[in-house]
Amino acid sequence: YLKDVDLIFTALPNGEAQEISNHLLKNNTLIDLAADFRLNKASDYLKWYKQKHRSLKNIKKSFYSLPEINGNEVKAYNIISCPGCYPTSILLPLIPLIKKKLIKINNVIIDSKSGYSGAGRGVHKKYKGGNLYESLSSYGVGFHRHNSEIQQEINKHTNKKFTFTFTPHLAPMFRGILSTIYVDLNKGINVNKLQKTLTNQYSKNRFVKILKQNTLISTNDVINTNNCHISICKTKYKNRVIILSAIDNLIKGGAGQAIQNMNLKFNYPESKGLK
């Protein structure tokens, strides 16, 4: 039945897209919204997802596509992995700064808050009897699965050791992610250099918007869009800045990014279906 299929989107429990990939024909493209092909090593997948990879032959044939960073390479692959929601909000601001060696990479602190839709359908059962809709809670402290993805993708852009602390939180809202990233500047670098670098990086990208310095942003600014808003804020310390990054976890962190990758793969306008 796959012979007449051009494209398959999968948003299934971890492992299912791997099984489907074993049956793909040459004319099929698979775009996966889950984690099945996000990690380059089967050993990492086993470590972080607690299950063996079911399609070892296809790991090297797959491509992790964060459109604004490496989407120009997507056409060469028929198995496309969409980034996780948290990593999307984190990698978009960090990768350009690390590539240009503007920030120290030995102690980056990332504090992220997500709407409970990001926790899956089981969240209501898990918090049954608790106050999901009026409380803020941390989870996955120190060992959230997205640690592996963030580490892997940053490592592609630096030959130095990248160390970071990532703590996710569940917020009493349905959708949206706000990541607050604390970074120290390299010697001779100021906040204006960071602002200019990110502005230049994303000047031609429709969906990533670099706001004026010290702009206070919220998830409300990006809900129901494929946008990522980024703001660089000064602190009381000259060598330290706070980067704010907001996305809708269900669109830019999910289905929207999958459609964006489809558009790039099949030569449609990148914003088709996402306006």
Secondary structure per residue as TSV (DSSP state, phi and psi in degrees):
chain	resnum	aa	ss	phi	psi
A	1	Y	-	360.0	-13.5
A	2	L	G	-79.5	-10.5
A	3	K	G	-65.7	-24.6
A	4	D	G	-102.1	11.6
A	5	V	-	-106.2	128.5
A	6	D	S	-89.0	-41.8
A	7	L	E	-140.3	137.6
A	8	I	E	-125.0	125.0
A	9	F	E	-97.1	134.3
A	10	T	E	-124.3	132.7
A	11	A	-	-138.5	65.6
A	12	L	-	-114.9	169.7
A	13	P	S	-55.7	150.2
A	14	N	T	-54.4	131.9
A	15	G	T	106.4	-26.6
A	16	E	H	-70.6	-39.7
A	17	A	H	-67.0	-30.8
A	18	Q	H	-61.5	-43.8
A	19	E	H	-63.5	-43.2
A	20	I	H	-63.4	-38.2
A	21	S	H	-61.4	-26.2
A	22	N	T	-68.5	-14.0
A	23	H	T	-111.1	6.7
A	24	L	-	-67.9	145.0
A	25	L	-	-99.1	170.3
A	26	K	T	-61.6	-28.3
A	27	N	T	-89.1	0.4
A	28	N	-	-93.1	141.0
A	29	T	E	-118.0	132.7
A	30	L	E	-113.1	123.8
A	31	I	E	-114.8	115.8
A	32	D	E	-106.3	129.0
A	33	L	S	-91.7	-10.9
A	34	A	S	-90.7	-163.8
A	35	A	S	-98.3	9.1
A	36	D	T	-60.6	-30.3
A	37	F	T	-127.3	23.4
A	38	R	T	-77.1	-30.1
A	39	L	-	-101.5	138.7
A	40	N	S	-78.7	-16.5
A	41	K	-	-120.1	133.1
A	42	A	H	-62.5	-32.7
A	43	S	H	-65.6	-35.7
A	44	D	H	-68.8	-38.1
A	45	Y	H	-63.7	-41.9
A	46	L	H	-63.6	-42.5
A	47	K	H	-63.6	-45.3
A	48	W	H	-93.4	-26.5
A	49	Y	H	-111.6	0.5
A	50	K	S	57.7	34.2
A	51	Q	S	-153.7	150.5
A	52	K	-	-73.7	144.3
A	53	H	-	-71.5	133.9
A	54	R	S	-96.2	3.5
A	55	S	-	-147.0	64.8
A	56	L	H	-57.4	-36.5
A	57	K	H	-65.0	-23.5
A	58	N	H	-96.3	-5.6
A	59	I	H	-60.6	-47.1
A	60	K	T	-72.9	-17.2
A	61	K	T	-89.4	-3.6
A	62	S	E	-98.7	165.3
A	63	F	E	-140.3	127.6
A	64	Y	E	-84.7	111.9
A	65	S	-	-115.8	106.0
A	66	L	-	-97.7	100.7
A	67	P	H	-48.8	-43.7
A	68	E	H	-73.1	-15.0
A	69	I	H	-99.8	-47.0
A	70	N	H	-139.3	19.6
A	71	G	G	-62.0	-19.2
A	72	N	G	-68.5	-12.1
A	73	E	G	-97.1	-3.7
A	74	V	G	-68.1	-26.4
A	75	K	G	-61.7	-23.8
A	76	A	G	-82.2	-0.8
A	77	Y	-	-126.0	147.8
A	78	N	S	-107.9	-5.2
A	79	I	E	-121.9	113.2
A	80	I	E	-118.1	126.2
A	81	S	E	-103.1	126.6
A	82	C	-	-87.6	137.3
A	83	P	-	-62.1	157.5
A	84	G	-	-68.7	164.2
A	85	C	H	-67.6	-50.4
A	86	Y	H	-58.6	-50.9
A	87	P	H	-57.7	-34.8
A	88	T	H	-58.0	-47.1
A	89	S	H	-69.2	-22.1
A	90	I	H	-94.2	-43.5
A	91	L	H	-72.5	-34.1
A	92	L	H	-58.9	-45.4
A	93	P	H	-78.3	-32.3
A	94	L	H	-80.1	-41.8
A	95	I	H	-57.2	-48.5
A	96	P	H	-61.1	-35.5
A	97	L	H	-72.5	-36.0
A	98	I	H	-73.4	-39.1
A	99	K	H	-59.4	-37.5
A	100	K	T	-88.2	1.5
A	101	K	T	57.6	43.5
A	102	L	-	-92.9	-22.3
A	103	I	B	-126.1	154.0
A	104	K	-	-72.0	143.1
A	105	I	-	-119.2	20.0
A	106	N	S	-103.3	0.1
A	107	N	S	-163.9	58.3
A	108	V	E	-81.8	133.4
A	109	I	E	-113.2	127.3
A	110	I	E	-123.7	120.0
A	111	D	E	-117.9	114.9
A	112	S	E	-121.7	143.4
A	113	K	E	-128.1	131.3
A	114	S	E	-126.0	149.9
A	115	G	E	-66.0	156.8
A	116	Y	G	-71.7	-9.9
A	117	S	G	-62.5	-26.0
A	118	G	G	-71.2	-12.4
A	119	A	G	-92.3	-1.8
A	120	G	-	88.0	173.7
A	121	R	T	-66.8	-24.9
A	122	G	T	-75.4	-4.5
A	123	V	H	-63.4	-32.8
A	124	H	H	-69.0	-36.6
A	125	K	H	-69.4	-41.6
A	126	K	H	-61.5	-36.9
A	127	Y	T	-102.7	17.4
A	128	K	T	-60.7	127.2
A	129	G	T	91.0	-17.1
A	130	G	S	-96.7	177.0
A	131	N	-	-106.4	75.3
A	132	L	T	-60.6	-35.6
A	133	Y	T	-89.6	-2.5
A	134	E	T	-135.5	13.9
A	135	S	-	-129.1	156.6
A	136	L	-	-112.6	129.8
A	137	S	E	-137.5	144.9
A	138	S	E	-91.1	156.8
A	139	Y	-	-157.8	164.5
A	140	G	S	57.0	30.5
A	141	V	T	-63.4	121.8
A	142	G	T	82.4	-23.4
A	143	F	T	-137.5	26.1
A	144	H	-	-63.3	144.0
A	145	R	T	-56.2	-30.3
A	146	H	H	-71.0	-10.6
A	147	N	H	-54.3	-44.4
A	148	S	H	-64.0	-40.0
A	149	E	H	-68.9	-43.6
A	150	I	H	-62.4	-46.2
A	151	Q	H	-59.9	-47.7
A	152	Q	H	-59.3	-46.5
A	153	E	H	-74.5	-36.1
A	154	I	H	-66.3	-39.1
A	155	N	H	-59.6	-23.9
A	156	K	T	-70.2	-15.9
A	157	H	T	-117.3	7.1
A	158	T	-	-151.1	147.1
A	159	N	S	-99.6	6.4
A	160	K	S	-98.4	163.6
A	161	K	-	-76.3	120.2
A	162	F	-	-96.3	118.5
A	163	T	-	-121.2	139.4
A	164	F	E	-153.5	161.2
A	165	T	E	-121.9	122.7
A	166	F	E	-119.6	122.3
A	167	T	E	-126.1	116.3
A	168	P	E	-91.6	153.8
A	169	H	E	-134.9	149.3
A	170	L	E	-99.7	120.8
A	171	A	E	-102.4	154.3
A	172	P	S	-78.7	61.3
A	173	M	S	-147.3	158.5
A	174	F	S	-74.8	-44.8
A	175	R	S	-142.1	163.8
A	176	G	-	110.4	148.6
A	177	I	E	-133.3	134.5
A	178	L	E	-122.6	117.6
A	179	S	E	-105.3	131.0
A	180	T	E	-112.7	116.5
A	181	I	E	-116.9	123.6
A	182	Y	E	-103.0	120.1
A	183	V	E	-133.8	150.4
A	184	D	E	-103.2	140.9
A	185	L	B	-82.6	147.0
A	186	N	-	-71.7	160.3
A	187	K	T	-58.0	133.0
A	188	G	T	84.8	-0.2
A	189	I	-	-102.8	138.5
A	190	N	-	-122.4	173.7
A	191	V	H	-63.6	-29.8
A	192	N	H	-64.6	-33.6
A	193	K	H	-66.4	-40.6
A	194	L	H	-63.7	-44.1
A	195	Q	H	-60.2	-46.1
A	196	K	H	-64.8	-40.3
A	197	T	H	-63.5	-47.3
A	198	L	H	-68.0	-38.4
A	199	T	H	-62.0	-44.6
A	200	N	H	-66.5	-40.9
A	201	Q	H	-58.2	-41.5
A	202	Y	T	-111.0	16.0
A	203	S	T	-61.9	-28.5
A	204	K	T	-104.2	6.5
A	205	N	-	-97.4	126.9
A	206	R	S	-68.4	-34.1
A	207	F	S	-99.0	-14.4
A	208	V	E	-103.8	121.1
A	209	K	E	-117.7	118.6
A	210	I	E	-92.9	114.8
A	211	L	-	-87.7	170.9
A	212	K	-	-60.4	150.9
A	213	Q	T	-53.2	142.8
A	214	N	T	67.0	17.6
A	215	T	-	-75.3	128.8
A	216	L	-	-88.4	118.3
A	217	I	-	-111.6	162.8
A	218	S	-	-140.3	165.6
A	219	T	G	-64.0	-25.8
A	220	N	G	-60.7	-24.2
A	221	D	G	-72.3	-19.7
A	222	V	T	-122.4	-3.2
A	223	I	T	-57.2	138.0
A	224	N	T	65.3	25.2
A	225	T	S	-132.5	167.2
A	226	N	S	-96.2	20.3
A	227	N	-	-88.0	154.8
A	228	C	E	-123.9	120.9
A	229	H	E	-99.7	133.8
A	230	I	E	-128.6	134.6
A	231	S	E	-134.9	133.1
A	232	I	E	-101.4	126.5
A	233	C	E	-120.1	137.0
A	234	K	E	-73.1	157.8
A	235	T	-	-125.3	-178.0
A	236	K	S	-71.2	-10.8
A	237	Y	S	-104.4	130.6
A	238	K	T	-61.1	-33.6
A	239	N	T	-96.2	9.7
A	240	R	E	-127.1	135.9
A	241	V	E	-129.5	161.1
A	242	I	E	-117.6	127.6
A	243	I	E	-105.9	126.6
A	244	L	E	-103.8	137.9
A	245	S	E	-142.5	126.5
A	246	A	E	-127.4	135.7
A	247	I	E	-140.6	166.1
A	248	D	-	-91.1	116.1
A	249	N	T	-63.6	-21.8
A	250	L	T	-89.4	-13.0
A	251	I	I	-115.5	-78.7
A	252	K	I	-62.7	-29.4
A	253	G	I	-91.9	8.9
A	254	G	I	-156.1	-111.0
A	255	A	I	-63.0	-36.1
A	256	G	H	-63.5	-43.2
A	257	Q	H	-66.2	-33.0
A	258	A	H	-64.4	-42.3
A	259	I	H	-66.9	-39.1
A	260	Q	H	-58.7	-43.2
A	261	N	H	-66.0	-37.5
A	262	M	H	-60.5	-45.2
A	263	N	H	-59.7	-42.0
A	264	L	H	-66.7	-41.6
A	265	K	H	-64.0	-41.7
A	266	F	T	-105.1	16.6
A	267	N	T	62.5	31.9
A	268	Y	-	-87.0	161.3
A	269	P	-	-55.3	135.8
A	270	E	T	-58.8	-28.6
A	271	S	T	-95.4	6.0
A	272	K	T	-58.6	126.8
A	273	G	T	80.4	1.4
A	274	L	-	-123.7	7.1
A	275	K	-	-69.3	360.0
